[in-house]
Amino acid sequence: VRMAELSQRSGVSIATIKYYLREGLLPAGAVLSATRAEYDEGHLRRLRLIRALVEVGGVPVAGIGAILSQVDDASVPPHDMLGAVQYALGPAADPGRDGDSRDPDRIAAEAEVAGLIDEMGWRITPRAPARELLAAALAALRRTDAAPAGPPLRVYAEAMAALAAVEVSSISSGNRTELAESAIVGMVLYERVLIAVHRLAQEDASAAVFAHG
Amino acid sequence: VRMAELSQRSGVSIATIKYYLREGLLPAGAVLSATRAEYDEGHLRRLRLIRALVEVGGVPVAGIGAILSQVDDASVPPHDMLGAVQYALGPAADPGRDGDSRDPDRIAAEAEVAGLIDEMGWRITPRAPARELLAAALAALRRTDAAPAGPPLRVYAEAMAALAAVEVSSISSGNRTELAESAIVGMVLYERVLIAVHRLAQEDASAAVFAHG
C-alpha cells in the first residue's frame, strides 16, 4: 500500500510515519520511484505496535528503539521480550531517599519483597522494576506512623497470581510483533482496570464501615 | 511547643510551616509576643495530615484547603470525608476523546461500569472519579483490536472487594484528622503495593506460559 493508505489504516498521521522512518523505528518501504514507496502488512503491524507503546504505554519515543530491537531479534525468547516491554512501562521506581540502601526501613522492605517472591516461588529477574516499586511502598508504610496495617502481602500476592494467570494466558498467540502489542495493551489497560475497581471497592468498604443511617 | 520544635517533630521545614500558615492551611498558634507563638498537638497532627496529602498523595497545595474543610467540618460524616480524600488523589480521569459521550465504545463501557456496581451492590456516588477511570480503560480495551480478553470484570471486583474490606477496616479509629491521614497513607501506598505485586505476578505468569527450558 502507499503511505496515504498506511496512515489511514494505522491511524498514524503521515508526518508521524515519516518521523518514525527517519528515526529508524519503521523500516523503509520498497522503493517504487524517487518519491514513491510501497508498504506492507509488516509495516502496518509495526506501526500498531509503536502506537500501542506510545499512546497506551506512555513510553517515550526515545525508549522505543530498544524494545523494537528485542521484538525483532528472534533469538530473544518471547518471555524475555515481554519482560523488556513490561520493564519499559511506568511508573518508574522513585529514586531519592527510598534508594538509600542504609535506610533500615528500606532494608527491611527489600527483605520482605525477596521473602514474598521466594515464598510464592515466583520467577522474577533481579532487575525487575516492580521489586523496587514494591520495596519503596513497603518502606514508606514502615516509616509512616499513621500507616494502617492492611492485608498481609501474601493475600495480595495470591489474589494477583490468580488474575495474572488469566491475563497472561489471554495474550495473543500471533507473531512476535502481535504478541508484544497484545501484551502492552493488556498490561497497561488491565492495570488501570485493577486500580479503578480497587478504588470502587474501597469506597464501598468505607460505606460499610463508616456510613451511618 | 515553639515553631522550631514543631518543625523538628513534624519533619516539615520552618519555611514550609510559615507558608502553610500564610495560606490558612494551618491555624495560627497562640500568640505569646510579637515574634513568638505556641503550637500544640493539634498543629502537629494537622501538619502530618498536610504532609501525607502532599508527599504521599501527590495532592497539589492548591487542592488541600478543600479537603481540610471537609476534615474540619464535623457535620460531614466520616465516609463523605474519606470520599473527598479519595477523590482528590490521582490519577485524574483522562479527558479528551474518552470523554466523547457519543463514542459507542465509551457508551458500552459506561454501561459495563454501571452494571458491575449494580451487580456487586456497591455504594458508589455518581461523581466517583473511579467510574470514569474504569470506563476509560474498558473503552480503550473495546476499541483496540489487539486487546487480550482478560478475566471478567466480576473476577477483579470480587478480588478487590476482599482486599478493600481488610484495608478499610484497618484505618485508624482516632479523631477525624488521624482518620484522614491514615486513609490517605493506606489508599495511596496499598494501591502501589497492589500495582507492584500485580506486575510481579504477571512476570511469573509470563514465565509459566512463555519460558522454555
Interface residues (C-beta under 8 A of the other chain):
Chain A: R48 A52 V56 P77 P78 H79 L82 G83 Q86 P91 L116 I117 M120 W122 R123 I124 T125 A128 P129 A130 R131 L133 L134 A136 A137 L138 A140 L141 T144 D145 A146 A147 P148 A149 G150 P151 L153 V155 Y156 A157 A159 M160 A161 A162 L163 A164 A165 V166 E167 V168 S169 S170 I171 S172 E178 E181 S182 A183 V185 G186 M187 L189 Y190 E191 R192 V193 L194 I195 A196 V197 H198 R199 L200 A201 Q202 E203 D204 A205 S206 A207 A208 V209 F210 A211 H212
Chain B: R48 A52 V56 P77 P78 H79 L82 G83 Q86 P91 L116 I117 M120 W122 R123 I124 T125 A128 P129 A130 R131 L133 L134 A136 A137 L138 A140 L141 T144 D145 A146 A147 P148 A149 G150 P151 L153 V155 Y156 A157 A159 M160 A161 A162 L163 A164 A165 V166 E167 V168 S169 S170 I171 S172 E178 E181 S182 A183 V185 G186 M187 L189 Y190 E191 R192 V193 L194 I195 A196 V197 H198 R199 L200 A201 Q202 E203 D204 A205 S206 A207 A208 V209 F210 A211 H212
